[in-house]
Amino acid sequence: MIQNRKLLTGIRKFLHFSIDSLGLLKIFWVAIFSSH
């Protein structure tokens, strides 16, 4: 049970991390396009 909860927490952290990196990538992309 505890192991399962730990796994869920890990998945949630991973999802938050990937969403954050996608947001950063989008900001970076917009910055490149607006500079041209």
MODELLER restraints for C-alpha pairs under 7 A, 6 or more apart:
rsr = mdl.restraints
at = mdl.atoms
